[in-house]
């Protein structure tokens, strides 16, 4: 993926200690290597969108699981999480990291099924340190915002794994979907991820969820985001699969 | 005691018992939250640039643990007259993605009050972060305090 070269460091000032953890700024996602099994649909050429650029209500959801009864550190939990990130996903939400894995600037492709509908999209890692990483969504993704995956120790010395989402539905179709059924599905996915992570450490603790509606207003100025809807485009991509197959067969016969 | 007096006392006793239970429940929730929140490594100082403009000087680390400090500073900075809040990031030492989330929630709150949020003192590195996260779409970035105050006063 091409990115802008890093900004020159300011004379006389040392780099902040978070400098190495942030991705570089890019105008649009550019993807050169697509992991096997992933579909580069709704990723290449898309702009990233944050919690301010979506259509729907803005929600902050915090999922936590206490890894009680084991002796581990937040750094170790995060190391395992990054290494096994795709494996902790439920079957209807597949992630395909690049060869570099979960690192600042890398794109994670996603192939999911939402209400039976295929959704091919991705996210980019905008921040990653030893105890957390954050992904940001592109245009067309069901959500517009950030998900932060982190681990920390509470005052009892127990390591807690956390997923915090700050995002809006990207367009009116997704907003309607989230209100009817989607948010429950989303909550199920992240609960599954934390349960899987905990199970990796042989821990069977409940996942807690706190959610708050940060902004109850929809943003009509972003209603046209619907043109980029990854669900609709993925459906067209899937419907065109027979055509692609025929073309590939013709291509083989007439090299 | 007569029967009605005894009934009244029992009702009062039950109510008090119930309230005590709720109070203990709330205290437990607060204890749990405090347990899970390490100390914030940030200081914020509030000062007035004019009747309608307040400045919050941020010093230290801007991450999830700064939430309480930030909201306290905002409450202090914002009264009925204030129309703009300026965040001074000249002494910012560290910001992670949780800090960005804090800025979003602050911005939503400020917009709800029909106020504006501006910033100055961001280094090139943190300006880049504002651009990566597209916060710069909604939060004005200025070169200096004078410029930020001038912009705020003209709103």
Interface residues (C-beta under 8 A of the other chain):
Chain A: X7 X8 X10 X13 X15 X16 X17 X18 X19 X21 X22 X23 X24 X25 X26 X48 X49 X50 X51 X52 X53 X58 X60 X126 X127 X129 X132 X134 X136 X146 X148 X150 X152 X154 X155 X156 X160 X164 X166 X214 X215
Chain B: X34 X35 X36 X38 X92 X93 X94 X95 X96 X97 X98 X100 X101 X104 X105 X107 X108 X123 X124 X125 X126 X128 X129 X131 X132 X133 X134 X135 X137 X138
